[in-house]
Amino acid sequence: MIRALQSPFASLLCFLAGSTTVCAQGTIQFGFEEYDVGNTPPYVASSSKVGSAGTIDSILPFEGQKYLYAIGGTSLNSPDGQLIQSFSFHLFAPKAPFFSAIAVYVAGQRLPTVDFDTWQRIDGALTAPVQTFGIYEINLAQEAGVSLFAIDAVEFATVPEPKAFWFIAIGLGAIVLSSRSKQSNQVSL
């Protein structure tokens, strides 16, 4: 038998503390200031690199001096491993001489028109939570395929993995068993 905590109050407190960390929706905000220029952060699942004000002349920094740049596309993982439910980030697409229009896809969904040479906020929600999603930019002109872009000021709203329900159920069961055990000990005395 599982040994429960001595006090039902302590069990309840432990359960509540655990459930807020396990099942609460979270928000993750990050930029790229702490990474060296030319490196790929661990939660980036592609060959995208951290750039700064002097890396690519056509990309202006957004917040701070560093950003993540990609040619064609990049994939982002949730830094804390939780499932991503919605996202927000800023995107910069420099205008190249042979680009007339681009299409940007985030998690497989095409975004409305994207402006060149300006940072713009991109917000969205996913139809189902995912751990990784892609951001891809395609040049719609016939002369070239992929294009350069940068992102910064990323924010994810995360949800717990489905198995969090079982942690809550086990904690609640331990509280119930603990209080029943104490009641039966008091009656038999």
Contacts in CASP RR format, 6 or more apart in sequence:
PFRMAT RR
TARGET T0000
AUTHOR 0000-0000-0000
METHOD contacts of the structure
MODEL  1
MIRALQSPFASLLCFLAGSTTVCAQGTIQFGFEEYDVGNTPPYVASSSKV
GSAGTIDSILPFEGQKYLYAIGGTSLNSPDGQLIQSFSFHLFAPKAPFFS
AIAVYVAGQRLPTVDFDTWQRIDGALTAPVQTFGIYEINLAQEAGVSLFA
IDAVEFATVPEPKAFWFIAIGLGAIVLSSRSKQSNQVSL
2 174 0 8 1.000
2 177 0 8 1.000
4 11 0 8 1.000
4 174 0 8 1.000
4 175 0 8 1.000
4 177 0 8 1.000
4 178 0 8 1.000
4 181 0 8 1.000
5 11 0 8 1.000
5 14 0 8 1.000
5 178 0 8 1.000
8 175 0 8 1.000
8 178 0 8 1.000
8 179 0 8 1.000
8 182 0 8 1.000
11 171 0 8 1.000
11 174 0 8 1.000
11 175 0 8 1.000
11 178 0 8 1.000
12 175 0 8 1.000
15 168 0 8 1.000
15 171 0 8 1.000
15 172 0 8 1.000
15 174 0 8 1.000
15 175 0 8 1.000
18 167 0 8 1.000
19 167 0 8 1.000
19 168 0 8 1.000
22 160 0 8 1.000
22 164 0 8 1.000
22 167 0 8 1.000
22 168 0 8 1.000
23 160 0 8 1.000
23 164 0 8 1.000
23 165 0 8 1.000
23 167 0 8 1.000
23 168 0 8 1.000
24 160 0 8 1.000
25 85 0 8 1.000
25 157 0 8 1.000
25 158 0 8 1.000
25 159 0 8 1.000
26 82 0 8 1.000
26 157 0 8 1.000
26 158 0 8 1.000
26 159 0 8 1.000
27 155 0 8 1.000
27 156 0 8 1.000
27 157 0 8 1.000
27 158 0 8 1.000
28 78 0 8 1.000
28 79 0 8 1.000
28 80 0 8 1.000
28 82 0 8 1.000
28 155 0 8 1.000
28 156 0 8 1.000
28 158 0 8 1.000
29 153 0 8 1.000
29 154 0 8 1.000
29 155 0 8 1.000
30 79 0 8 1.000
30 154 0 8 1.000
30 155 0 8 1.000
31 63 0 8 1.000
31 66 0 8 1.000
31 67 0 8 1.000
31 68 0 8 1.000
31 152 0 8 1.000
31 153 0 8 1.000
31 154 0 8 1.000
32 41 0 8 1.000
32 50 0 8 1.000
32 51 0 8 1.000
32 66 0 8 1.000
32 67 0 8 1.000
32 68 0 8 1.000
32 152 0 8 1.000
33 64 0 8 1.000
33 65 0 8 1.000
33 66 0 8 1.000
35 41 0 8 1.000
35 50 0 8 1.000
35 66 0 8 1.000
36 50 0 8 1.000
37 49 0 8 1.000
37 50 0 8 1.000
37 51 0 8 1.000
37 52 0 8 1.000
37 55 0 8 1.000
37 66 0 8 1.000
38 49 0 8 1.000
38 50 0 8 1.000
38 51 0 8 1.000
38 55 0 8 1.000
39 49 0 8 1.000
39 50 0 8 1.000
40 46 0 8 1.000
40 47 0 8 1.000
40 48 0 8 1.000
40 49 0 8 1.000
40 50 0 8 1.000
41 50 0 8 1.000
41 68 0 8 1.000
42 79 0 8 1.000
43 76 0 8 1.000
43 77 0 8 1.000
43 78 0 8 1.000
43 79 0 8 1.000
44 68 0 8 1.000
44 74 0 8 1.000
44 75 0 8 1.000
44 76 0 8 1.000
44 77 0 8 1.000
45 75 0 8 1.000
45 76 0 8 1.000
45 77 0 8 1.000
45 132 0 8 1.000
46 70 0 8 1.000
46 73 0 8 1.000
46 74 0 8 1.000
46 75 0 8 1.000
47 70 0 8 1.000
48 68 0 8 1.000
48 69 0 8 1.000
48 70 0 8 1.000
48 73 0 8 1.000
48 74 0 8 1.000
49 68 0 8 1.000
49 69 0 8 1.000
50 66 0 8 1.000
50 67 0 8 1.000
50 68 0 8 1.000
50 69 0 8 1.000
51 59 0 8 1.000
51 66 0 8 1.000
51 67 0 8 1.000
51 68 0 8 1.000
51 69 0 8 1.000
51 150 0 8 1.000
52 61 0 8 1.000
52 65 0 8 1.000
52 66 0 8 1.000
52 67 0 8 1.000
53 60 0 8 1.000
53 61 0 8 1.000
53 65 0 8 1.000
55 69 0 8 1.000
56 69 0 8 1.000
56 94 0 8 1.000
56 148 0 8 1.000
56 150 0 8 1.000
58 94 0 8 1.000
58 95 0 8 1.000
58 96 0 8 1.000
58 117 0 8 1.000
58 148 0 8 1.000
59 67 0 8 1.000
59 69 0 8 1.000
59 92 0 8 1.000
59 94 0 8 1.000
59 148 0 8 1.000
59 150 0 8 1.000
60 92 0 8 1.000
60 119 0 8 1.000
61 67 0 8 1.000
61 152 0 8 1.000
62 90 0 8 1.000
62 92 0 8 1.000
62 119 0 8 1.000
62 150 0 8 1.000
62 152 0 8 1.000
62 153 0 8 1.000
63 90 0 8 1.000
63 152 0 8 1.000
63 153 0 8 1.000
66 152 0 8 1.000
67 92 0 8 1.000
67 150 0 8 1.000
67 151 0 8 1.000
67 152 0 8 1.000
68 74 0 8 1.000
68 150 0 8 1.000
68 151 0 8 1.000
68 152 0 8 1.000
69 148 0 8 1.000
69 149 0 8 1.000
69 150 0 8 1.000
70 135 0 8 1.000
70 137 0 8 1.000
70 148 0 8 1.000
70 149 0 8 1.000
70 150 0 8 1.000
70 151 0 8 1.000
71 146 0 8 1.000
71 147 0 8 1.000
71 148 0 8 1.000
72 136 0 8 1.000
72 137 0 8 1.000
72 138 0 8 1.000
72 146 0 8 1.000
72 147 0 8 1.000
72 148 0 8 1.000
72 149 0 8 1.000
73 134 0 8 1.000
73 135 0 8 1.000
73 136 0 8 1.000
73 137 0 8 1.000
73 146 0 8 1.000
73 149 0 8 1.000
74 134 0 8 1.000
74 135 0 8 1.000
74 136 0 8 1.000
74 151 0 8 1.000
75 132 0 8 1.000
75 133 0 8 1.000
75 134 0 8 1.000
75 135 0 8 1.000
76 132 0 8 1.000
76 133 0 8 1.000
76 134 0 8 1.000
76 135 0 8 1.000
76 154 0 8 1.000
77 131 0 8 1.000
77 132 0 8 1.000
78 84 0 8 1.000
78 131 0 8 1.000
78 132 0 8 1.000
78 156 0 8 1.000
78 158 0 8 1.000
80 158 0 8 1.000
81 131 0 8 1.000
81 158 0 8 1.000
82 131 0 8 1.000
82 158 0 8 1.000
82 159 0 8 1.000
82 160 0 8 1.000
82 161 0 8 1.000
83 129 0 8 1.000
83 130 0 8 1.000
83 131 0 8 1.000
83 158 0 8 1.000
83 159 0 8 1.000
83 160 0 8 1.000
83 161 0 8 1.000
84 126 0 8 1.000
84 129 0 8 1.000
84 130 0 8 1.000
84 131 0 8 1.000
84 133 0 8 1.000
84 156 0 8 1.000
84 157 0 8 1.000
84 158 0 8 1.000
85 125 0 8 1.000
85 126 0 8 1.000
85 129 0 8 1.000
85 156 0 8 1.000
85 157 0 8 1.000
85 158 0 8 1.000
85 159 0 8 1.000
86 123 0 8 1.000
86 124 0 8 1.000
86 125 0 8 1.000
86 126 0 8 1.000
86 156 0 8 1.000
86 157 0 8 1.000
87 106 0 8 1.000
87 107 0 8 1.000
87 122 0 8 1.000
87 123 0 8 1.000
87 124 0 8 1.000
87 125 0 8 1.000
87 126 0 8 1.000
87 133 0 8 1.000
87 154 0 8 1.000
87 155 0 8 1.000
87 156 0 8 1.000
87 157 0 8 1.000
88 121 0 8 1.000
88 122 0 8 1.000
88 123 0 8 1.000
88 124 0 8 1.000
88 153 0 8 1.000
88 154 0 8 1.000
88 155 0 8 1.000
89 121 0 8 1.000
89 122 0 8 1.000
89 135 0 8 1.000
89 151 0 8 1.000
89 152 0 8 1.000
89 153 0 8 1.000
89 154 0 8 1.000
89 155 0 8 1.000
90 119 0 8 1.000
90 120 0 8 1.000
90 121 0 8 1.000
90 122 0 8 1.000
90 151 0 8 1.000
90 152 0 8 1.000
90 153 0 8 1.000
91 104 0 8 1.000
91 114 0 8 1.000
91 119 0 8 1.000
91 120 0 8 1.000
91 122 0 8 1.000
91 135 0 8 1.000
91 149 0 8 1.000
91 150 0 8 1.000
91 151 0 8 1.000
92 117 0 8 1.000
92 118 0 8 1.000
92 119 0 8 1.000
92 120 0 8 1.000
92 149 0 8 1.000
92 150 0 8 1.000
92 151 0 8 1.000
92 152 0 8 1.000
93 102 0 8 1.000
93 104 0 8 1.000
93 114 0 8 1.000
93 115 0 8 1.000
93 116 0 8 1.000
93 117 0 8 1.000
93 137 0 8 1.000
93 147 0 8 1.000
93 148 0 8 1.000
93 149 0 8 1.000
94 116 0 8 1.000
94 117 0 8 1.000
94 148 0 8 1.000
94 149 0 8 1.000
95 116 0 8 1.000
95 117 0 8 1.000
96 139 0 8 1.000
96 144 0 8 1.000
96 147 0 8 1.000
96 148 0 8 1.000
98 139 0 8 1.000
98 141 0 8 1.000
98 143 0 8 1.000
98 144 0 8 1.000
99 116 0 8 1.000
99 139 0 8 1.000
99 141 0 8 1.000
99 144 0 8 1.000
99 147 0 8 1.000
100 140 0 8 1.000
100 141 0 8 1.000
101 139 0 8 1.000
101 140 0 8 1.000
101 141 0 8 1.000
102 114 0 8 1.000
102 116 0 8 1.000
102 137 0 8 1.000
102 138 0 8 1.000
102 139 0 8 1.000
102 140 0 8 1.000
102 147 0 8 1.000
103 110 0 8 1.000
103 111 0 8 1.000
103 137 0 8 1.000
103 138 0 8 1.000
103 140 0 8 1.000
104 110 0 8 1.000
104 111 0 8 1.000
104 114 0 8 1.000
104 122 0 8 1.000
104 135 0 8 1.000
104 136 0 8 1.000
104 137 0 8 1.000
104 138 0 8 1.000
104 149 0 8 1.000
105 111 0 8 1.000
105 134 0 8 1.000
105 135 0 8 1.000
105 136 0 8 1.000
105 137 0 8 1.000
105 138 0 8 1.000
106 122 0 8 1.000
106 124 0 8 1.000
106 133 0 8 1.000
106 134 0 8 1.000
106 135 0 8 1.000
107 126 0 8 1.000
107 130 0 8 1.000
107 133 0 8 1.000
107 134 0 8 1.000
108 133 0 8 1.000
108 134 0 8 1.000
108 136 0 8 1.000
111 122 0 8 1.000
114 120 0 8 1.000
114 137 0 8 1.000
119 152 0 8 1.000
126 133 0 8 1.000
129 158 0 8 1.000
129 159 0 8 1.000
135 149 0 8 1.000
135 151 0 8 1.000
137 146 0 8 1.000
137 147 0 8 1.000
137 148 0 8 1.000
137 149 0 8 1.000
138 145 0 8 1.000
138 146 0 8 1.000
138 147 0 8 1.000
139 145 0 8 1.000
139 146 0 8 1.000
139 147 0 8 1.000
END
